[in-house]
Amino acid sequence: MPLPPSGTTPWPPPRLEIPHADMDMWRAWYAGDTGHLAQVYGGTAAYTRNGTARAFFDVDRRRAVGGDELRMFWGQDPSPGQQAAKLHVPIGGDIAEMSANLLWAEVPQVTVDLDSTDRATAASTQAQIGRYLDDRGHAKMREAAELAAGLSNVYLRAVWDTSLRPRPWSDVIQANAVVPEWRWGMLAAATVWRELEPLTEGGDVWRLLEYHAPGVIEYGVYRGDATTLGMLMSFADHHETEFLASRTDSQGRQATGIDRLLITHMPNVLPNRVWDGVPDTAPLGRSDYAGIEPMMDALDESWTSWMRDLRLGKAKVVVPQSMLDTDGPGSGASFDFDRELIVALTGLLGAETMKDSITEVQFKIRVEEHERTTKALRRQILASAGYSAQSYGEEGSVAVTATEVAARKEESLTTRGLKILYQRPALLEHLTTLMQVDVRHCGAKGVDPSVELTASWPQAVQPDPEATARTLSLLDAAGAISTFMKVKMREPAWDDAEVLAEVRRIRDDKTQTPAGDPFSARTEGLGEEQPDGEVEPGFDEGQSEEPDEEEPVGGGSRPGVAA
């Protein structure tokens, strides 16, 4: 649909209230904001305030036990008169960061299919793709992967401004800032929106909407309130949108000159189990936090209980009032713990000794119980999110082989492979869009946007060189491997041309004329007489006649070997 008309249009659209409510909850876990967590699970800004979402949650018993609201630690108010002392373990942010590191610690190898263009164009096109995935591009893709892991999905937008950079670059848009339109599960159009700086201290909310369709972007500035879009205004009415007046036509449209969307959708993983039955949410991804929120809440409760034991376990001393030093009537009394000599008054203390009158209070700190509980919760949270405890550092940092590391991280590597299935198509589609923008608006030469692209991710666990050498040695001894495959196994990242060049170098080294064998040369000259007064270098008088391989010294020469 095009931009919405002026008036009391609800915004964001009501059909996205349920996914946006869950994204808001996941954002609280991702950011580790304790205030946001308290609002989500019990404060005034809880997602349960939304009528449409409330009706869905009342039916959906995933969030309820026996028809009642699921008890959440972060939804409980502190006791009256007691200071709030809740602690948060940022495992949600750690999971998202770990997911992004598994996928984008290194840049994947993007290659051009030589069947789709000529060799010269393929080389120049691939070089330009490498510039898109420079350090900035690599960082943006890693940022997108981390947001997708936490918030279920993310959008990539191709932008350009030749006054800033000579070629286009990637922009990451969070999922709750896009209103998508799907056609057969594919993104057909999208409305990107953001709130602008308020111009007054009243309740007016200014929003900029961008409706993206193939070949065109339509802009609109609206002034409304927190829940409605409001009236459509002119670009000149707000200082952040004045520049759009010169870039658009009379209808607020800008032609892109590209017959495709400039926005690419990248889900985390599918299918989407969280919003089953909610319209227009099937193509959206599934967050790594989906279903494990109560366990993350229990982890925070366990950690808070552990710290509470530490506070209550502080040693305390109870002394009778008669041992306090008074500062005069109405001034209170005190006890000096550092005083070395205290005189006991028999009339006041009776038969009690000084030692019996002082009582020590020391509560037990349940360290082992809390440690086992928190460790078990962490393991279950990671397993439910699809990661191994080894990836989170649970097994220590003892040096092991690559095979053992892969075995310990098997669950994490399986999740990594699953996420690559969804991120590879998004990456290739986005790179194709960048090439089209580069050719159309940045004047790129030698770039063919119609080429077919493939992407391969590097191995997450690098093979052990010693184990690889042993494997190659055994295969070579059995005559079951060629030189080409030996080089390929040694350097999996090399392409066929690099492997063939290395094979030629190996063969050239083997075909070179070997140097003379000193043992053979010594045998050929055994019949010759040794010169007088000279001893064969490397021999001592009376020593056995066993040749030495050192070169002649002292001007002498070995018989049969050229000096």
Secondary structure as a PSIPRED ss2 file (coil, helix, strand):
# PSIPRED VFORMAT (PSIPRED V4.0)

   1 M C   1.000  0.000  0.000
   2 P C   1.000  0.000  0.000
   3 L C   1.000  0.000  0.000
   4 P C   1.000  0.000  0.000
   5 P C   1.000  0.000  0.000
   6 S C   1.000  0.000  0.000
   7 G E   0.000  0.000  1.000
   8 T E   0.000  0.000  1.000
   9 T E   0.000  0.000  1.000
  10 P E   0.000  0.000  1.000
  11 W C   1.000  0.000  0.000
  12 P C   1.000  0.000  0.000
  13 P C   1.000  0.000  0.000
  14 P H   0.000  1.000  0.000
  15 R H   0.000  1.000  0.000
  16 L H   0.000  1.000  0.000
  17 E H   0.000  1.000  0.000
  18 I H   0.000  1.000  0.000
  19 P H   0.000  1.000  0.000
  20 H H   0.000  1.000  0.000
  21 A H   0.000  1.000  0.000
  22 D H   0.000  1.000  0.000
  23 M H   0.000  1.000  0.000
  24 D H   0.000  1.000  0.000
  25 M H   0.000  1.000  0.000
  26 W H   0.000  1.000  0.000
  27 R H   0.000  1.000  0.000
  28 A H   0.000  1.000  0.000
  29 W H   0.000  1.000  0.000
  30 Y H   0.000  1.000  0.000
  31 A H   0.000  1.000  0.000
  32 G C   1.000  0.000  0.000
  33 D C   1.000  0.000  0.000
  34 T H   0.000  1.000  0.000
  35 G H   0.000  1.000  0.000
  36 H H   0.000  1.000  0.000
  37 L H   0.000  1.000  0.000
  38 A H   0.000  1.000  0.000
  39 Q H   0.000  1.000  0.000
  40 V H   0.000  1.000  0.000
  41 Y H   0.000  1.000  0.000
  42 G C   1.000  0.000  0.000
  43 G C   1.000  0.000  0.000
  44 T C   1.000  0.000  0.000
  45 A C   1.000  0.000  0.000
  46 A C   1.000  0.000  0.000
  47 Y H   0.000  1.000  0.000
  48 T H   0.000  1.000  0.000
  49 R H   0.000  1.000  0.000
  50 N C   1.000  0.000  0.000
  51 G H   0.000  1.000  0.000
  52 T H   0.000  1.000  0.000
  53 A H   0.000  1.000  0.000
  54 R H   0.000  1.000  0.000
  55 A H   0.000  1.000  0.000
  56 F H   0.000  1.000  0.000
  57 F H   0.000  1.000  0.000
  58 D H   0.000  1.000  0.000
  59 V H   0.000  1.000  0.000
  60 D C   1.000  0.000  0.000
  61 R H   0.000  1.000  0.000
  62 R H   0.000  1.000  0.000
  63 R H   0.000  1.000  0.000
  64 A E   0.000  0.000  1.000
  65 V E   0.000  0.000  1.000
  66 G C   1.000  0.000  0.000
  67 G C   1.000  0.000  0.000
  68 D E   0.000  0.000  1.000
  69 E E   0.000  0.000  1.000
  70 L C   1.000  0.000  0.000
  71 R C   1.000  0.000  0.000
  72 M C   1.000  0.000  0.000
  73 F H   0.000  1.000  0.000
  74 W H   0.000  1.000  0.000
  75 G H   0.000  1.000  0.000
  76 Q C   1.000  0.000  0.000
  77 D C   1.000  0.000  0.000
  78 P C   1.000  0.000  0.000
  79 S C   1.000  0.000  0.000
  80 P C   1.000  0.000  0.000
  81 G C   1.000  0.000  0.000
  82 Q C   1.000  0.000  0.000
  83 Q C   1.000  0.000  0.000
  84 A C   1.000  0.000  0.000
  85 A C   1.000  0.000  0.000
  86 K C   1.000  0.000  0.000
  87 L C   1.000  0.000  0.000
  88 H C   1.000  0.000  0.000
  89 V C   1.000  0.000  0.000
  90 P C   1.000  0.000  0.000
  91 I H   0.000  1.000  0.000
  92 G H   0.000  1.000  0.000
  93 G H   0.000  1.000  0.000
  94 D H   0.000  1.000  0.000
  95 I H   0.000  1.000  0.000
  96 A H   0.000  1.000  0.000
  97 E H   0.000  1.000  0.000
  98 M H   0.000  1.000  0.000
  99 S H   0.000  1.000  0.000
 100 A H   0.000  1.000  0.000
 101 N H   0.000  1.000  0.000
 102 L H   0.000  1.000  0.000
 103 L H   0.000  1.000  0.000
 104 W H   0.000  1.000  0.000
 105 A C   1.000  0.000  0.000
 106 E C   1.000  0.000  0.000
 107 V C   1.000  0.000  0.000
 108 P C   1.000  0.000  0.000
 109 Q E   0.000  0.000  1.000
 110 V E   0.000  0.000  1.000
 111 T E   0.000  0.000  1.000
 112 V E   0.000  0.000  1.000
 113 D C   1.000  0.000  0.000
 114 L H   0.000  1.000  0.000
 115 D H   0.000  1.000  0.000
 116 S H   0.000  1.000  0.000
 117 T C   1.000  0.000  0.000
 118 D C   1.000  0.000  0.000
 119 R H   0.000  1.000  0.000
 120 A H   0.000  1.000  0.000
 121 T H   0.000  1.000  0.000
 122 A H   0.000  1.000  0.000
 123 A H   0.000  1.000  0.000
 124 S H   0.000  1.000  0.000
 125 T H   0.000  1.000  0.000
 126 Q H   0.000  1.000  0.000
 127 A H   0.000  1.000  0.000
 128 Q H   0.000  1.000  0.000
 129 I H   0.000  1.000  0.000
 130 G H   0.000  1.000  0.000
 131 R H   0.000  1.000  0.000
 132 Y H   0.000  1.000  0.000
 133 L C   1.000  0.000  0.000
 134 D C   1.000  0.000  0.000
 135 D H   0.000  1.000  0.000
 136 R H   0.000  1.000  0.000
 137 G H   0.000  1.000  0.000
 138 H H   0.000  1.000  0.000
 139 A H   0.000  1.000  0.000
 140 K H   0.000  1.000  0.000
 141 M H   0.000  1.000  0.000
 142 R H   0.000  1.000  0.000
 143 E H   0.000  1.000  0.000
 144 A H   0.000  1.000  0.000
 145 A H   0.000  1.000  0.000
 146 E H   0.000  1.000  0.000
 147 L H   0.000  1.000  0.000
 148 A H   0.000  1.000  0.000
 149 A H   0.000  1.000  0.000
 150 G H   0.000  1.000  0.000
 151 L H   0.000  1.000  0.000
 152 S C   1.000  0.000  0.000
 153 N E   0.000  0.000  1.000
 154 V E   0.000  0.000  1.000
 155 Y E   0.000  0.000  1.000
 156 L E   0.000  0.000  1.000
 157 R E   0.000  0.000  1.000
 158 A E   0.000  0.000  1.000
 159 V E   0.000  0.000  1.000
 160 W C   1.000  0.000  0.000
 161 D C   1.000  0.000  0.000
 162 T C   1.000  0.000  0.000
 163 S C   1.000  0.000  0.000
 164 L C   1.000  0.000  0.000
 165 R C   1.000  0.000  0.000
 166 P C   1.000  0.000  0.000
 167 R C   1.000  0.000  0.000
 168 P C   1.000  0.000  0.000
 169 W E   0.000  0.000  1.000
 170 S E   0.000  0.000  1.000
 171 D E   0.000  0.000  1.000
 172 V E   0.000  0.000  1.000
 173 I E   0.000  0.000  1.000
 174 Q E   0.000  0.000  1.000
 175 A H   0.000  1.000  0.000
 176 N H   0.000  1.000  0.000
 177 A H   0.000  1.000  0.000
 178 V E   0.000  0.000  1.000
 179 V E   0.000  0.000  1.000
 180 P E   0.000  0.000  1.000
 181 E E   0.000  0.000  1.000
 182 W E   0.000  0.000  1.000
 183 R E   0.000  0.000  1.000
 184 W C   1.000  0.000  0.000
 185 G C   1.000  0.000  0.000
 186 M E   0.000  0.000  1.000
 187 L E   0.000  0.000  1.000
 188 A E   0.000  0.000  1.000
 189 A E   0.000  0.000  1.000
 190 A E   0.000  0.000  1.000
 191 T E   0.000  0.000  1.000
 192 V E   0.000  0.000  1.000
 193 W E   0.000  0.000  1.000
 194 R E   0.000  0.000  1.000
 195 E E   0.000  0.000  1.000
 196 L C   1.000  0.000  0.000
 197 E C   1.000  0.000  0.000
 198 P C   1.000  0.000  0.000
 199 L C   1.000  0.000  0.000
 200 T C   1.000  0.000  0.000
 201 E C   1.000  0.000  0.000
 202 G C   1.000  0.000  0.000
 203 G C   1.000  0.000  0.000
 204 D C   1.000  0.000  0.000
 205 V E   0.000  0.000  1.000
 206 W E   0.000  0.000  1.000
 207 R E   0.000  0.000  1.000
 208 L E   0.000  0.000  1.000
 209 L E   0.000  0.000  1.000
 210 E E   0.000  0.000  1.000
 211 Y E   0.000  0.000  1.000
 212 H E   0.000  0.000  1.000
 213 A E   0.000  0.000  1.000
 214 P C   1.000  0.000  0.000
 215 G C   1.000  0.000  0.000
 216 V E   0.000  0.000  1.000
 217 I E   0.000  0.000  1.000
 218 E E   0.000  0.000  1.000
 219 Y E   0.000  0.000  1.000
 220 G E   0.000  0.000  1.000
 221 V E   0.000  0.000  1.000
 222 Y E   0.000  0.000  1.000
 223 R E   0.000  0.000  1.000
 224 G E   0.000  0.000  1.000
 225 D C   1.000  0.000  0.000
 226 A C   1.000  0.000  0.000
 227 T C   1.000  0.000  0.000
 228 T E   0.000  0.000  1.000
 229 L E   0.000  0.000  1.000
 230 G E   0.000  0.000  1.000
 231 M E   0.000  0.000  1.000
 232 L E   0.000  0.000  1.000
 233 M E   0.000  0.000  1.000
 234 S C   1.000  0.000  0.000
 235 F H   0.000  1.000  0.000
 236 A H   0.000  1.000  0.000
 237 D H   0.000  1.000  0.000
 238 H C   1.000  0.000  0.000
 239 H C   1.000  0.000  0.000
 240 E C   1.000  0.000  0.000
 241 T C   1.000  0.000  0.000
 242 E H   0.000  1.000  0.000
 243 F H   0.000  1.000  0.000
 244 L H   0.000  1.000  0.000
 245 A H   0.000  1.000  0.000
 246 S H   0.000  1.000  0.000
 247 R C   1.000  0.000  0.000
 248 T C   1.000  0.000  0.000
 249 D C   1.000  0.000  0.000
 250 S C   1.000  0.000  0.000
 251 Q C   1.000  0.000  0.000
 252 G C   1.000  0.000  0.000
 253 R E   0.000  0.000  1.000
 254 Q E   0.000  0.000  1.000
 255 A E   0.000  0.000  1.000
 256 T C   1.000  0.000  0.000
 257 G C   1.000  0.000  0.000
 258 I C   1.000  0.000  0.000
 259 D C   1.000  0.000  0.000
 260 R C   1.000  0.000  0.000
 261 L C   1.000  0.000  0.000
 262 L C   1.000  0.000  0.000
 263 I E   0.000  0.000  1.000
 264 T E   0.000  0.000  1.000
 265 H E   0.000  0.000  1.000
 266 M E   0.000  0.000  1.000
 267 P E   0.000  0.000  1.000
 268 N C   1.000  0.000  0.000
 269 V C   1.000  0.000  0.000
 270 L C   1.000  0.000  0.000
 271 P C   1.000  0.000  0.000
 272 N C   1.000  0.000  0.000
 273 R C   1.000  0.000  0.000
 274 V C   1.000  0.000  0.000
 275 W C   1.000  0.000  0.000
 276 D C   1.000  0.000  0.000
 277 G C   1.000  0.000  0.000
 278 V C   1.000  0.000  0.000
 279 P C   1.000  0.000  0.000
 280 D C   1.000  0.000  0.000
 281 T C   1.000  0.000  0.000
 282 A C   1.000  0.000  0.000
 283 P C   1.000  0.000  0.000
 284 L C   1.000  0.000  0.000
 285 G C   1.000  0.000  0.000
 286 R C   1.000  0.000  0.000
 287 S C   1.000  0.000  0.000
 288 D C   1.000  0.000  0.000
 289 Y C   1.000  0.000  0.000
 290 A C   1.000  0.000  0.000
 291 G C   1.000  0.000  0.000
 292 I C   1.000  0.000  0.000
 293 E H   0.000  1.000  0.000
 294 P H   0.000  1.000  0.000
 295 M H   0.000  1.000  0.000
 296 M H   0.000  1.000  0.000
 297 D H   0.000  1.000  0.000
 298 A H   0.000  1.000  0.000
 299 L H   0.000  1.000  0.000
 300 D H   0.000  1.000  0.000
 301 E H   0.000  1.000  0.000
 302 S H   0.000  1.000  0.000
 303 W H   0.000  1.000  0.000
 304 T H   0.000  1.000  0.000
 305 S H   0.000  1.000  0.000
 306 W H   0.000  1.000  0.000
 307 M H   0.000  1.000  0.000
 308 R H   0.000  1.000  0.000
 309 D H   0.000  1.000  0.000
 310 L H   0.000  1.000  0.000
 311 R H   0.000  1.000  0.000
 312 L H   0.000  1.000  0.000
 313 G C   1.000  0.000  0.000
 314 K C   1.000  0.000  0.000
 315 A C   1.000  0.000  0.000
 316 K E   0.000  0.000  1.000
 317 V E   0.000  0.000  1.000
 318 V E   0.000  0.000  1.000
 319 V C   1.000  0.000  0.000
 320 P C   1.000  0.000  0.000
 321 Q H   0.000  1.000  0.000
 322 S H   0.000  1.000  0.000
 323 M H   0.000  1.000  0.000
 324 L C   1.000  0.000  0.000
 325 D E   0.000  0.000  1.000
 326 T E   0.000  0.000  1.000
 327 D C   1.000  0.000  0.000
 328 G C   1.000  0.000  0.000
 329 P C   1.000  0.000  0.000
 330 G C   1.000  0.000  0.000
 331 S C   1.000  0.000  0.000
 332 G C   1.000  0.000  0.000
 333 A E   0.000  0.000  1.000
 334 S E   0.000  0.000  1.000
 335 F C   1.000  0.000  0.000
 336 D C   1.000  0.000  0.000
 337 F C   1.000  0.000  0.000
 338 D C   1.000  0.000  0.000
 339 R C   1.000  0.000  0.000
 340 E C   1.000  0.000  0.000
 341 L C   1.000  0.000  0.000
 342 I C   1.000  0.000  0.000
 343 V C   1.000  0.000  0.000
 344 A C   1.000  0.000  0.000
 345 L C   1.000  0.000  0.000
 346 T H   0.000  1.000  0.000
 347 G H   0.000  1.000  0.000
 348 L H   0.000  1.000  0.000
 349 L H   0.000  1.000  0.000
 350 G C   1.000  0.000  0.000
 351 A C   1.000  0.000  0.000
 352 E C   1.000  0.000  0.000
 353 T C   1.000  0.000  0.000
 354 M H   0.000  1.000  0.000
 355 K H   0.000  1.000  0.000
 356 D H   0.000  1.000  0.000
 357 S H   0.000  1.000  0.000
 358 I C   1.000  0.000  0.000
 359 T E   0.000  0.000  1.000
 360 E E   0.000  0.000  1.000
 361 V E   0.000  0.000  1.000
 362 Q C   1.000  0.000  0.000
 363 F C   1.000  0.000  0.000
 364 K C   1.000  0.000  0.000
 365 I C   1.000  0.000  0.000
 366 R C   1.000  0.000  0.000
 367 V H   0.000  1.000  0.000
 368 E H   0.000  1.000  0.000
 369 E H   0.000  1.000  0.000
 370 H H   0.000  1.000  0.000
 371 E H   0.000  1.000  0.000
 372 R H   0.000  1.000  0.000
 373 T H   0.000  1.000  0.000
 374 T H   0.000  1.000  0.000
 375 K H   0.000  1.000  0.000
 376 A H   0.000  1.000  0.000
 377 L H   0.000  1.000  0.000
 378 R H   0.000  1.000  0.000
 379 R H   0.000  1.000  0.000
 380 Q H   0.000  1.000  0.000
 381 I H   0.000  1.000  0.000
 382 L H   0.000  1.000  0.000
 383 A H   0.000  1.000  0.000
 384 S H   0.000  1.000  0.000
 385 A H   0.000  1.000  0.000
 386 G C   1.000  0.000  0.000
 387 Y C   1.000  0.000  0.000
 388 S C   1.000  0.000  0.000
 389 A H   0.000  1.000  0.000
 390 Q H   0.000  1.000  0.000
 391 S H   0.000  1.000  0.000
 392 Y H   0.000  1.000  0.000
 393 G C   1.000  0.000  0.000
 394 E C   1.000  0.000  0.000
 395 E C   1.000  0.000  0.000
 396 G C   1.000  0.000  0.000
 397 S C   1.000  0.000  0.000
 398 V C   1.000  0.000  0.000
 399 A C   1.000  0.000  0.000
 400 V C   1.000  0.000  0.000
 401 T C   1.000  0.000  0.000
 402 A H   0.000  1.000  0.000
 403 T H   0.000  1.000  0.000
 404 E H   0.000  1.000  0.000
 405 V H   0.000  1.000  0.000
 406 A H   0.000  1.000  0.000
 407 A H   0.000  1.000  0.000
 408 R H   0.000  1.000  0.000
 409 K C   1.000  0.000  0.000
 410 E H   0.000  1.000  0.000
 411 E H   0.000  1.000  0.000
 412 S H   0.000  1.000  0.000
 413 L H   0.000  1.000  0.000
 414 T H   0.000  1.000  0.000
 415 T H   0.000  1.000  0.000
 416 R H   0.000  1.000  0.000
 417 G H   0.000  1.000  0.000
 418 L H   0.000  1.000  0.000
 419 K H   0.000  1.000  0.000
 420 I H   0.000  1.000  0.000
 421 L H   0.000  1.000  0.000
 422 Y H   0.000  1.000  0.000
 423 Q H   0.000  1.000  0.000
 424 R H   0.000  1.000  0.000
 425 P H   0.000  1.000  0.000
 426 A H   0.000  1.000  0.000
 427 L H   0.000  1.000  0.000
 428 L H   0.000  1.000  0.000
 429 E H   0.000  1.000  0.000
 430 H H   0.000  1.000  0.000
 431 L H   0.000  1.000  0.000
 432 T H   0.000  1.000  0.000
 433 T H   0.000  1.000  0.000
 434 L H   0.000  1.000  0.000
 435 M H   0.000  1.000  0.000
 436 Q H   0.000  1.000  0.000
 437 V H   0.000  1.000  0.000
 438 D H   0.000  1.000  0.000
 439 V H   0.000  1.000  0.000
 440 R H   0.000  1.000  0.000
 441 H H   0.000  1.000  0.000
 442 C C   1.000  0.000  0.000
 443 G C   1.000  0.000  0.000
 444 A C   1.000  0.000  0.000
 445 K C   1.000  0.000  0.000
 446 G C   1.000  0.000  0.000
 447 V C   1.000  0.000  0.000
 448 D C   1.000  0.000  0.000
 449 P C   1.000  0.000  0.000
 450 S C   1.000  0.000  0.000
 451 V C   1.000  0.000  0.000
 452 E C   1.000  0.000  0.000
 453 L E   0.000  0.000  1.000
 454 T E   0.000  0.000  1.000
 455 A E   0.000  0.000  1.000
 456 S E   0.000  0.000  1.000
 457 W C   1.000  0.000  0.000
 458 P C   1.000  0.000  0.000
 459 Q C   1.000  0.000  0.000
 460 A C   1.000  0.000  0.000
 461 V C   1.000  0.000  0.000
 462 Q C   1.000  0.000  0.000
 463 P C   1.000  0.000  0.000
 464 D C   1.000  0.000  0.000
 465 P H   0.000  1.000  0.000
 466 E H   0.000  1.000  0.000
 467 A H   0.000  1.000  0.000
 468 T H   0.000  1.000  0.000
 469 A H   0.000  1.000  0.000
 470 R H   0.000  1.000  0.000
 471 T H   0.000  1.000  0.000
 472 L H   0.000  1.000  0.000
 473 S H   0.000  1.000  0.000
 474 L H   0.000  1.000  0.000
 475 L H   0.000  1.000  0.000
 476 D H   0.000  1.000  0.000
 477 A H   0.000  1.000  0.000
 478 A C   1.000  0.000  0.000
 479 G C   1.000  0.000  0.000
 480 A C   1.000  0.000  0.000
 481 I C   1.000  0.000  0.000
 482 S C   1.000  0.000  0.000
 483 T H   0.000  1.000  0.000
 484 F H   0.000  1.000  0.000
 485 M H   0.000  1.000  0.000
 486 K H   0.000  1.000  0.000
 487 V H   0.000  1.000  0.000
 488 K H   0.000  1.000  0.000
 489 M H   0.000  1.000  0.000
 490 R H   0.000  1.000  0.000
 491 E C   1.000  0.000  0.000
 492 P C   1.000  0.000  0.000
 493 A C   1.000  0.000  0.000
 494 W C   1.000  0.000  0.000
 495 D C   1.000  0.000  0.000
 496 D H   0.000  1.000  0.000
 497 A H   0.000  1.000  0.000
 498 E H   0.000  1.000  0.000
 499 V H   0.000  1.000  0.000
 500 L H   0.000  1.000  0.000
 501 A H   0.000  1.000  0.000
 502 E H   0.000  1.000  0.000
 503 V H   0.000  1.000  0.000
 504 R H   0.000  1.000  0.000
 505 R H   0.000  1.000  0.000
 506 I H   0.000  1.000  0.000
 507 R H   0.000  1.000  0.000
 508 D H   0.000  1.000  0.000
 509 D H   0.000  1.000  0.000
 510 K H   0.000  1.000  0.000
 511 T H   0.000  1.000  0.000
 512 Q C   1.000  0.000  0.000
 513 T C   1.000  0.000  0.000
 514 P C   1.000  0.000  0.000
 515 A C   1.000  0.000  0.000
 516 G C   1.000  0.000  0.000
 517 D C   1.000  0.000  0.000
 518 P H   0.000  1.000  0.000
 519 F H   0.000  1.000  0.000
 520 S H   0.000  1.000  0.000
 521 A H   0.000  1.000  0.000
 522 R H   0.000  1.000  0.000
 523 T H   0.000  1.000  0.000
 524 E H   0.000  1.000  0.000
 525 G C   1.000  0.000  0.000
 526 L C   1.000  0.000  0.000
 527 G C   1.000  0.000  0.000
 528 E C   1.000  0.000  0.000
 529 E C   1.000  0.000  0.000
 530 Q C   1.000  0.000  0.000
 531 P C   1.000  0.000  0.000
 532 D C   1.000  0.000  0.000
 533 G C   1.000  0.000  0.000
 534 E C   1.000  0.000  0.000
 535 V C   1.000  0.000  0.000
 536 E C   1.000  0.000  0.000
 537 P C   1.000  0.000  0.000
 538 G C   1.000  0.000  0.000
 539 F C   1.000  0.000  0.000
 540 D C   1.000  0.000  0.000
 541 E C   1.000  0.000  0.000
 542 G C   1.000  0.000  0.000
 543 Q C   1.000  0.000  0.000
 544 S C   1.000  0.000  0.000
 545 E C   1.000  0.000  0.000
 546 E C   1.000  0.000  0.000
 547 P C   1.000  0.000  0.000
 548 D C   1.000  0.000  0.000
 549 E C   1.000  0.000  0.000
 550 E C   1.000  0.000  0.000
 551 E C   1.000  0.000  0.000
 552 P C   1.000  0.000  0.000
 553 V C   1.000  0.000  0.000
 554 G C   1.000  0.000  0.000
 555 G C   1.000  0.000  0.000
 556 G C   1.000  0.000  0.000
 557 S C   1.000  0.000  0.000
 558 R C   1.000  0.000  0.000
 559 P C   1.000  0.000  0.000
 560 G C   1.000  0.000  0.000
 561 V C   1.000  0.000  0.000
 562 A C   1.000  0.000  0.000
 563 A C   1.000  0.000  0.000
